[in-house]
Amino acid sequence: MKINPLMAVGVAAALLLAGCGGGTGSTSGSTTMTVGTGDRGDSLDSASAYVGWSNSRDGIVETLVDVDEHLNLVPELATSWENTDPTTWVITLRDGVTFHNGAPMDAAAVKASLEHAIATNVRAQAQMPIASMTPEGNKLTIVTSMPLAALPNILTDPMTGIQAVGDGINPATDPQGTGPFQVSEFVPHERLELDAYPGYWGGEPKLSHVTVRSYADLQALGLAMQSGEVQVAVQPEAAGLSVFSDTSEFTTWDVTSTRAEAVIMNTASPVTSDPKVREAVNWAIDREAYVSLMHGMGVASYNLFSPDIAFGKTDGLNIPVDKKDLAKAKQLLLEAGYTESDGMLVKDGQPLVLRLLTYPKRPQLGQMAQLLQSDLGSIGAKVEISELTSTTDQMVAGEFELGMYSMAMVPTGDSQYFFETMLRSGSTSNYSHYNSPQFDAALDTLGATFGAEERAKQTQVLTQMVHNDMPYVVFGHSKWWVISTAAVKDLSLRPTEYHLLDHRTHVG
């Protein structure tokens, strides 16, 4: 992780914020802190959707296995994990760990927590084919229904965050995790109050209290940071970061993430089911122009995975597109059977219309969508943009051709996460409706492949299939960033995006 004070960008945003007063910062030596973030929703159950990511950032919940800044697996609540045969794992738990209610974290409690995660989270159901779990003291034996080499990686996902469950415990409102901070009050969509947990196994937290405030939009979050309402702002709008460039007052923390910005192509649509149409769209993507809208927090890419990741290298891959080329894009559409008529491309008497979805949570995606609309329009394709609070329902229903999307591709340190989540036939998040028996078979092979080198080779096989079929086209890789007052110390940012506060974090 590097700390990188930003140079001035986004002059208009700077002028907008300049009239709101300077940040007051934190009092040196304070044991309390206020963090600003996006809307935290109405549940604190780590097993629900992606709530675990927020709980992990806030130091409420921890996982059995963790991922370090280099995406290597490291112990957390488990001290070791041993694969005794292709379907059996023996997990040894850390001694002396207690939940926030004082109950010991033993193998029986971990089993109950994982069962709750699998029952609650559709991703856990899809990724964790567990046949049985047998607790014995501080050892948990997990038997999977098929070889699952990536199980330790899956156990780093905060959806599997270990929490006490059972009678009298409501994880949605009062979760009992093992982290350095415990919940004292929760007002959905407004704020979360956290107290230091005195029994934390890693040592006494330096902060006694943390308030986490929810903000409906990124601009409001930036204003709160500048006014001093919060001392930490989690990923405020990139266009307004120049107002925090005074390093005597603010610190910009950033880390190269595994996140990628992409265009999802609906392979089940009558229009984009044609490979030539998908390739044409790929040639029309202006990667350099798109990432310029990320104001230094992204780089253009033609590959699925970041080159900073071991299996993100392009050696041996045949990447079909290497630049923006609208002439090539138009030629492919003509080869697909479209003809020109009054400046429009038509086929069977119907104009070429592409429904493009985007969402406001990441404002730059909407701006990128407009650039794509303009470029495709210049060669005769009509692009209709719909900005929705959530595009999930329309994508699941297949009511689109193109979708702007941002995703942390490798938050568990392993490529199987992305392939299973986004491209496995029948996956609830397979928004491209990609259905390839060959791909699924290759993914099964990856699941049963042990050893980093062999898994990297199989990842290349799958990556090439995605490049060939183009259901998911990456155009940039981004950073994850946080702004704090200069007095805030020891935030913990990693490429995973689900680390932030720990027992060392302090002010002054």
C-alpha positions as CSV (number, residue, x, y, z in Angstrom):
1,M,0.0,0.0,0.0
2,K,1.3,3.5,-0.8
3,I,0.2,6.9,0.4
4,N,0.1,9.2,-2.5
5,P,-0.8,12.9,-2.1
6,L,-2.8,13.8,-5.2
7,M,-2.0,16.7,-7.5
8,A,-4.7,19.1,-8.5
9,V,-7.4,17.6,-10.7
10,G,-11.1,18.5,-11.3
11,V,-11.0,22.3,-11.2
12,A,-14.7,22.6,-11.4
13,A,-15.3,20.3,-8.5
14,A,-12.6,22.2,-6.5
15,L,-14.4,25.5,-7.1
16,L,-17.7,23.9,-6.0
17,L,-16.3,22.6,-2.8
18,A,-14.1,25.6,-2.0
19,G,-17.0,27.6,-0.6
20,C,-17.8,25.0,2.0
21,G,-15.0,25.8,4.5
22,G,-11.8,24.1,5.2
23,G,-11.5,20.7,6.9
24,T,-11.0,21.1,10.6
25,G,-9.2,17.7,10.9
26,S,-9.0,15.7,14.1
27,T,-7.6,16.6,17.5
28,S,-4.2,15.1,17.9
29,G,-4.4,12.2,20.3
30,S,-8.2,11.8,20.1
31,T,-9.5,8.3,20.8
32,T,-12.6,8.8,18.7
33,M,-13.1,9.1,15.0
34,T,-15.8,9.5,12.4
35,V,-15.8,7.7,9.1
36,G,-17.9,8.7,6.1
37,T,-18.9,6.0,3.6
38,G,-21.7,5.2,1.1
39,D,-25.1,4.1,2.4
40,R,-24.6,1.0,4.6
41,G,-28.1,-0.2,4.0
42,D,-30.4,-1.7,6.6
43,S,-28.7,-4.9,7.7
44,L,-25.4,-5.7,9.6
45,D,-25.5,-9.4,8.9
46,S,-22.1,-10.2,7.3
47,A,-23.7,-13.2,5.4
48,S,-26.2,-10.9,3.6
49,A,-25.2,-9.9,0.1
50,Y,-22.0,-7.8,0.5
51,V,-22.6,-6.5,4.0
52,G,-19.6,-8.5,5.2
53,W,-17.3,-6.2,3.2
54,S,-18.5,-3.2,5.1
55,N,-18.3,-5.1,8.4
56,S,-14.8,-6.1,7.6
57,R,-13.7,-2.6,6.8
58,D,-15.2,-1.3,10.0
59,G,-13.4,-3.9,12.1
60,I,-16.5,-5.8,13.3
61,V,-16.0,-9.2,11.6
62,E,-13.0,-11.3,10.6
63,T,-12.5,-14.3,8.4
64,L,-10.7,-17.6,9.0
65,V,-8.1,-16.8,6.3
66,D,-7.0,-13.4,5.1
67,V,-5.3,-11.9,2.0
68,D,-2.3,-9.6,2.4
69,E,-1.3,-6.6,0.3
70,H,0.3,-9.0,-2.2
71,L,-2.8,-11.2,-2.5
72,N,-1.2,-14.0,-0.6
73,L,-3.1,-16.1,1.9
74,V,-2.3,-15.4,5.5
75,P,-3.8,-16.7,8.8
76,E,-6.5,-14.7,10.6
77,L,-8.9,-16.6,12.8
78,A,-7.4,-19.8,11.5
79,T,-3.7,-20.5,12.1
80,S,-3.5,-23.2,9.5
81,W,-5.5,-25.1,6.8
82,E,-4.4,-28.5,5.5
83,N,-5.7,-30.3,2.5
84,T,-5.5,-34.0,3.5
85,D,-7.1,-35.3,0.3
86,P,-8.8,-33.6,-2.7
87,T,-12.1,-33.0,-0.9
88,T,-11.0,-32.7,2.8
89,W,-9.7,-29.7,4.6
90,V,-8.7,-29.5,8.3
91,I,-8.9,-26.0,9.7
92,T,-7.0,-25.2,12.9
93,L,-8.5,-22.2,14.8
94,R,-6.6,-19.6,16.8
95,D,-6.8,-20.1,20.5
96,G,-8.2,-17.5,22.9
97,V,-10.6,-15.7,20.5
98,T,-14.0,-14.6,21.8
99,F,-17.1,-13.1,20.2
100,H,-18.2,-9.7,21.2
101,N,-20.8,-11.3,23.6
102,G,-17.9,-13.1,25.3
103,A,-18.6,-16.5,23.9
104,P,-15.6,-18.5,22.8
105,M,-14.9,-19.0,19.1
106,D,-14.5,-22.7,18.8
107,A,-15.0,-25.1,15.9
108,A,-18.7,-25.6,16.7
109,A,-19.3,-21.9,16.6
110,V,-17.4,-21.5,13.3
111,K,-19.4,-24.4,11.8
112,A,-22.7,-22.6,12.8
113,S,-21.4,-19.4,11.3
114,L,-20.5,-20.9,8.0
115,E,-23.8,-22.8,7.9
116,H,-25.6,-19.4,8.4
117,A,-23.5,-17.9,5.5
118,I,-24.4,-20.7,3.1
119,A,-28.1,-20.6,4.0
120,T,-28.2,-16.8,3.6
121,N,-25.8,-15.8,0.7
122,V,-26.4,-17.1,-2.8
123,R,-22.7,-16.6,-3.6
124,A,-21.7,-18.8,-0.7
125,Q,-24.2,-21.4,-1.9
126,A,-22.7,-21.4,-5.4
127,Q,-19.0,-21.3,-4.3
128,M,-19.0,-23.6,-1.3
129,P,-20.3,-27.1,-2.2
130,I,-19.8,-28.5,1.3
131,A,-20.8,-32.0,2.1
132,S,-20.1,-32.0,5.8
133,M,-18.4,-30.0,8.6
134,T,-17.2,-31.8,11.7
135,P,-16.1,-29.7,14.7
136,E,-13.7,-31.0,17.4
137,G,-12.2,-28.5,19.8
138,N,-10.3,-26.0,17.8
139,K,-10.3,-28.0,14.6
140,L,-12.9,-28.0,11.9
141,T,-12.9,-30.7,9.2
142,I,-14.6,-29.6,6.0
143,V,-15.5,-32.1,3.4
144,T,-16.5,-30.7,0.0
145,S,-18.7,-32.5,-2.5
146,M,-16.0,-32.0,-5.2
147,P,-12.3,-31.1,-5.2
148,L,-12.2,-27.4,-4.3
149,A,-8.6,-26.1,-4.4
150,A,-9.8,-22.5,-3.8
151,L,-11.6,-23.1,-0.5
152,P,-9.0,-21.2,1.6
153,N,-9.4,-18.3,-0.8
154,I,-13.2,-18.5,-0.6
155,L,-12.9,-18.3,3.2
156,T,-11.3,-14.9,2.9
157,D,-14.5,-13.4,1.5
158,P,-16.2,-11.5,4.3
159,M,-19.5,-13.2,3.4
160,T,-18.0,-16.0,5.4
161,G,-17.0,-13.6,8.3
162,I,-17.2,-15.5,11.5
163,Q,-20.0,-14.4,13.8
164,A,-21.9,-15.9,16.7
165,V,-25.4,-17.1,15.6
166,G,-28.2,-18.8,17.4
167,D,-30.9,-18.1,20.0
168,G,-31.1,-14.5,21.1
169,I,-28.7,-13.2,18.5
170,N,-29.9,-11.0,15.5
171,P,-26.9,-10.5,13.1
172,A,-28.9,-8.0,11.1
173,T,-29.1,-5.5,14.0
174,D,-26.5,-6.6,16.6
175,P,-23.8,-8.8,15.0
176,Q,-21.4,-10.5,17.4
177,G,-18.1,-10.7,15.5
178,T,-14.6,-11.1,16.7
179,G,-13.0,-7.8,15.4
180,P,-11.6,-4.9,17.4
181,F,-14.9,-3.0,17.3
182,Q,-18.4,-4.0,18.5
183,V,-21.7,-2.4,17.6
184,S,-23.3,-0.2,20.2
185,E,-26.0,1.4,18.0
186,F,-27.2,1.1,14.4
187,V,-29.5,3.6,12.7
188,P,-30.1,2.2,9.1
189,H,-29.1,4.5,6.3
190,E,-27.8,7.0,8.8
191,R,-25.0,5.9,11.2
192,L,-23.3,3.1,13.0
193,E,-21.8,3.5,16.4
194,L,-18.9,1.2,17.3
195,D,-17.0,0.8,20.6
196,A,-13.6,-0.8,21.1
197,Y,-13.9,-4.5,22.1
198,P,-11.8,-4.9,25.2
199,G,-11.4,-8.6,24.7
200,Y,-10.0,-8.4,21.2
201,W,-7.4,-11.2,20.6
202,G,-5.1,-9.0,18.6
203,G,-4.5,-6.4,21.3
204,E,-6.3,-3.4,22.8
205,P,-7.7,-1.1,20.0
206,K,-6.2,2.4,20.1
207,L,-9.6,4.0,19.3
208,S,-12.2,3.9,21.9
209,H,-15.2,4.8,19.6
210,V,-15.9,5.1,15.9
211,T,-18.9,6.6,14.3
212,V,-19.6,5.4,10.7
213,R,-21.9,7.8,8.8
214,S,-23.8,6.9,5.6
215,Y,-24.0,9.4,2.7
216,A,-26.4,9.1,-0.1
217,D,-24.0,10.4,-2.8
218,L,-20.3,10.8,-3.2
219,Q,-20.4,14.6,-3.5
220,A,-22.0,14.9,-0.1
221,L,-19.3,12.6,1.3
222,G,-16.6,14.9,-0.1
223,L,-18.3,17.9,1.4
224,A,-18.5,16.2,4.8
225,M,-14.8,15.5,4.6
226,Q,-13.9,19.0,3.7
227,S,-16.1,20.6,6.4
228,G,-14.6,18.3,9.1
229,E,-17.8,16.4,9.7
230,V,-15.8,13.2,9.1
231,Q,-12.1,12.5,9.6
232,V,-12.1,9.6,7.1
233,A,-14.0,9.5,3.7
234,V,-14.1,6.2,2.0
235,Q,-13.8,6.7,-1.8
236,P,-15.3,10.2,-2.3
237,E,-15.8,11.3,-5.9
238,A,-12.6,11.2,-7.8
239,A,-13.4,14.4,-9.7
240,G,-13.3,16.4,-6.4
241,L,-10.0,15.0,-5.0
242,S,-7.9,18.1,-5.8
243,V,-9.4,19.9,-2.8
244,F,-7.6,17.5,-0.5
245,S,-4.2,18.0,-2.0
246,D,-2.8,20.0,0.9
247,T,-0.8,17.3,2.7
248,S,-0.4,19.3,5.9
249,E,-4.2,18.9,6.3
250,F,-5.2,15.7,4.5
251,T,-3.8,12.4,3.5
252,T,-4.8,10.5,0.4
253,W,-4.4,6.7,0.8
254,D,-4.6,4.7,-2.3
255,V,-3.8,1.1,-3.3
256,T,-3.9,-0.6,-6.7
257,S,-7.1,-2.7,-6.4
258,T,-8.2,-5.8,-8.3
259,R,-11.2,-3.8,-9.5
260,A,-11.9,-3.5,-13.2
261,E,-14.3,-1.3,-15.2
262,A,-16.0,-3.2,-17.9
263,V,-18.8,-3.4,-20.5
264,I,-21.0,-6.5,-20.0
265,M,-22.5,-7.7,-23.3
266,N,-25.8,-9.6,-23.2
267,T,-25.0,-12.8,-25.2
268,A,-28.7,-13.8,-25.1
269,S,-30.0,-10.6,-26.8
270,P,-30.9,-11.0,-30.5
271,V,-28.5,-8.1,-31.3
272,T,-25.5,-8.8,-29.1
273,S,-25.7,-12.6,-29.5
274,D,-23.9,-12.0,-32.7
275,P,-20.1,-12.2,-32.0
276,K,-19.4,-9.6,-34.7
277,V,-21.6,-7.1,-32.9
278,R,-19.8,-7.7,-29.6
279,E,-16.4,-7.4,-31.3
280,A,-17.6,-4.1,-33.0
281,V,-18.5,-2.7,-29.6
282,N,-15.1,-3.7,-28.3
283,W,-13.3,-1.9,-31.1
284,A,-15.4,1.2,-30.3
285,I,-14.3,1.5,-26.7
286,D,-12.0,4.4,-26.1
287,R,-10.1,3.1,-23.1
288,E,-7.8,6.1,-22.7
289,A,-10.6,8.5,-22.8
290,Y,-12.7,6.5,-20.3
291,V,-9.9,6.2,-17.7
292,S,-9.2,9.9,-18.0
293,L,-12.5,10.4,-16.2
294,M,-11.1,8.5,-13.2
295,H,-8.7,11.4,-12.5
296,G,-5.6,9.4,-11.9
297,M,-7.3,6.6,-10.1
298,G,-7.3,4.1,-13.0
299,V,-5.3,2.8,-16.0
300,A,-6.5,1.6,-19.4
301,S,-6.5,-2.1,-19.9
302,Y,-7.2,-4.7,-22.7
303,N,-6.9,-7.7,-20.4
304,L,-9.3,-9.1,-17.8
305,F,-6.9,-9.0,-14.8
306,S,-4.5,-6.3,-13.7
307,P,-0.9,-6.8,-14.7
308,D,-0.1,-6.3,-11.0
309,I,-1.6,-9.7,-10.4
310,A,0.5,-12.8,-10.9
311,F,-2.0,-14.3,-13.4
312,G,-2.7,-11.0,-15.1
313,K,0.2,-11.1,-17.5
314,T,-0.6,-11.0,-21.2
315,D,2.2,-13.4,-22.3
316,G,0.7,-16.2,-24.3
317,L,-2.7,-14.5,-24.7
318,N,-4.2,-13.5,-28.0
319,I,-6.0,-10.3,-27.2
320,P,-8.2,-9.4,-30.2
321,V,-8.5,-5.6,-29.7
322,D,-5.5,-3.3,-29.0
323,K,-6.9,0.2,-29.7
324,K,-10.0,2.1,-30.5
325,D,-10.9,1.7,-34.2
326,L,-14.3,2.9,-35.3
327,A,-13.7,2.0,-39.0
328,K,-13.0,-1.6,-37.9
329,A,-16.1,-1.5,-35.7
330,K,-18.3,-0.3,-38.6
331,Q,-16.8,-2.9,-40.9
332,L,-17.7,-5.7,-38.5
333,L,-21.3,-4.5,-38.3
334,L,-21.5,-4.5,-42.1
335,E,-20.2,-8.0,-42.0
336,A,-22.9,-8.9,-39.5
337,G,-25.5,-8.0,-42.1
338,Y,-26.2,-4.3,-41.3
339,T,-26.5,-1.8,-44.1
340,E,-26.5,2.0,-44.1
341,S,-29.7,4.0,-44.5
342,D,-29.9,7.7,-43.9
343,G,-26.9,7.6,-41.5
344,M,-28.2,4.6,-39.6
345,L,-27.3,1.0,-39.7
346,V,-30.3,-1.3,-40.3
347,K,-30.9,-5.0,-40.7
348,D,-34.1,-6.6,-41.8
349,G,-35.7,-3.2,-41.9
350,Q,-34.8,-2.5,-38.2
351,P,-32.3,0.1,-37.0
352,L,-29.4,-1.1,-34.8
353,V,-30.4,-0.1,-31.3
354,L,-28.3,-0.9,-28.3
355,R,-29.8,-0.5,-24.8
356,L,-27.0,0.6,-22.4
357,L,-27.4,0.4,-18.7
358,T,-25.4,2.4,-16.1
359,Y,-25.9,3.4,-12.4
360,P,-25.1,6.5,-10.4
361,K,-23.2,4.9,-7.5
362,R,-20.1,5.2,-9.8
363,P,-20.7,8.5,-11.6
364,Q,-17.8,8.0,-14.0
365,L,-19.5,5.0,-15.6
366,G,-22.4,7.3,-16.8
367,Q,-19.9,9.6,-18.4
368,M,-18.1,6.7,-20.1
369,A,-21.5,5.5,-21.3
370,Q,-22.0,8.8,-23.0
371,L,-18.7,8.6,-24.8
372,L,-19.6,5.1,-26.0
373,Q,-23.0,6.4,-27.2
374,S,-21.3,9.2,-29.2
375,D,-18.7,6.9,-30.8
376,L,-21.2,4.2,-31.8
377,G,-23.6,6.8,-33.0
378,S,-21.0,8.2,-35.3
379,I,-21.0,4.9,-37.2
380,G,-24.7,4.5,-37.3
381,A,-25.6,2.6,-34.2
382,K,-28.2,4.1,-31.8
383,V,-27.4,3.7,-28.1
384,E,-30.2,4.3,-25.6
385,I,-28.8,5.0,-22.1
386,S,-30.7,4.1,-19.0
387,E,-29.3,5.2,-15.6
388,L,-30.9,3.1,-12.8
389,T,-30.3,3.0,-9.1
390,S,-29.6,-0.7,-9.6
391,T,-29.2,-2.4,-12.9
392,T,-29.4,-5.9,-11.5
393,D,-33.1,-6.6,-12.3
394,Q,-32.8,-5.5,-15.9
395,M,-29.6,-7.5,-16.4
396,V,-31.0,-10.6,-14.9
397,A,-34.1,-10.2,-17.1
398,G,-31.9,-9.7,-20.1
399,E,-33.5,-6.3,-20.9
400,F,-30.4,-4.7,-22.3
401,E,-27.6,-5.2,-24.8
402,L,-24.7,-3.4,-23.0
403,G,-24.1,-2.7,-19.3
404,M,-21.4,-0.5,-17.7
405,Y,-20.0,-2.4,-14.6
406,S,-17.4,-2.1,-12.0
407,M,-16.2,-5.2,-10.0
408,A,-13.4,-6.2,-7.7
409,M,-12.2,-9.1,-9.8
410,V,-9.9,-11.0,-7.4
411,P,-10.8,-10.0,-3.8
412,T,-10.0,-13.5,-2.6
413,G,-6.6,-13.6,-4.3
414,D,-7.8,-16.2,-6.8
415,S,-9.2,-16.0,-10.3
416,Q,-12.0,-18.5,-9.7
417,Y,-14.0,-15.9,-7.8
418,F,-14.5,-13.8,-11.0
419,F,-15.2,-16.7,-13.3
420,E,-17.6,-18.4,-11.0
421,T,-19.5,-15.2,-10.1
422,M,-19.8,-13.6,-13.5
423,L,-19.5,-16.2,-16.2
424,R,-20.5,-19.7,-14.9
425,S,-23.7,-20.8,-16.7
426,G,-26.6,-20.3,-14.4
427,S,-24.8,-18.1,-11.9
428,T,-27.1,-15.5,-10.4
429,S,-24.6,-12.8,-11.3
430,N,-24.0,-14.0,-14.9
431,Y,-25.5,-10.9,-16.3
432,S,-24.0,-11.5,-19.7
433,H,-26.1,-14.7,-19.9
434,Y,-23.0,-16.4,-21.2
435,N,-23.6,-20.1,-21.7
436,S,-20.6,-22.1,-22.8
437,P,-20.3,-25.8,-21.9
438,Q,-16.6,-25.6,-22.9
439,F,-16.0,-22.7,-20.5
440,D,-17.9,-24.4,-17.7
441,A,-15.8,-27.6,-18.2
442,A,-12.6,-25.5,-18.1
443,L,-13.8,-23.8,-14.9
444,D,-14.5,-27.3,-13.4
445,T,-10.9,-28.1,-14.2
446,L,-9.7,-25.0,-12.5
447,G,-11.7,-25.9,-9.4
448,A,-9.9,-29.2,-9.1
449,T,-6.4,-27.9,-9.9
450,F,-4.1,-27.5,-7.0
451,G,-0.8,-25.6,-7.0
452,A,-0.4,-21.9,-7.9
453,E,1.6,-22.5,-11.2
454,E,-1.0,-25.0,-12.5
455,R,-3.9,-22.8,-11.5
456,A,-2.3,-19.8,-13.3
457,K,-2.0,-21.9,-16.5
458,Q,-5.7,-22.8,-16.3
459,T,-6.6,-19.2,-15.6
460,Q,-4.9,-18.3,-18.9
461,V,-7.1,-20.9,-20.7
462,L,-10.2,-19.4,-19.2
463,T,-9.1,-15.8,-19.9
464,Q,-8.5,-16.6,-23.5
465,M,-12.0,-18.0,-23.8
466,V,-13.4,-14.7,-22.5
467,H,-11.3,-12.7,-24.9
468,N,-12.6,-14.9,-27.8
469,D,-16.3,-14.7,-26.9
470,M,-16.3,-11.2,-25.4
471,P,-19.2,-11.5,-22.9
472,Y,-17.3,-9.3,-20.5
473,V,-14.9,-6.6,-21.8
474,V,-12.6,-4.9,-19.4
475,F,-11.4,-1.4,-20.4
476,G,-9.7,-0.2,-17.2
477,H,-8.3,-1.2,-13.8
478,S,-8.8,1.2,-10.9
479,K,-7.4,2.0,-7.5
480,W,-9.2,2.0,-4.1
481,W,-8.7,5.3,-2.2
482,V,-9.6,6.9,1.1
483,I,-9.1,10.5,2.2
484,S,-8.3,11.3,5.9
485,T,-7.2,14.2,7.9
486,A,-3.4,14.2,8.3
487,A,-3.8,13.2,12.0
488,V,-5.3,9.8,11.1
489,K,-2.7,7.0,11.2
490,D,-2.5,3.3,10.4
491,L,-5.5,2.8,8.1
492,S,-5.1,-0.6,6.5
493,L,-5.8,-0.6,2.8
494,R,-5.3,-3.6,0.6
495,P,-6.2,-4.6,-3.0
496,T,-9.1,-6.6,-1.6
497,E,-11.1,-3.4,-0.8
498,Y,-12.5,-4.9,2.4
499,H,-9.8,-3.7,4.9
500,L,-9.7,-0.3,6.5
501,L,-9.9,-0.1,10.4
502,D,-8.0,-2.3,12.7
503,H,-6.8,-2.2,16.3
504,R,-3.8,-0.1,15.4
505,T,-5.8,2.7,13.7
506,H,-5.5,6.0,15.7
507,V,-5.5,9.7,15.6
508,G,-2.4,11.8,16.3
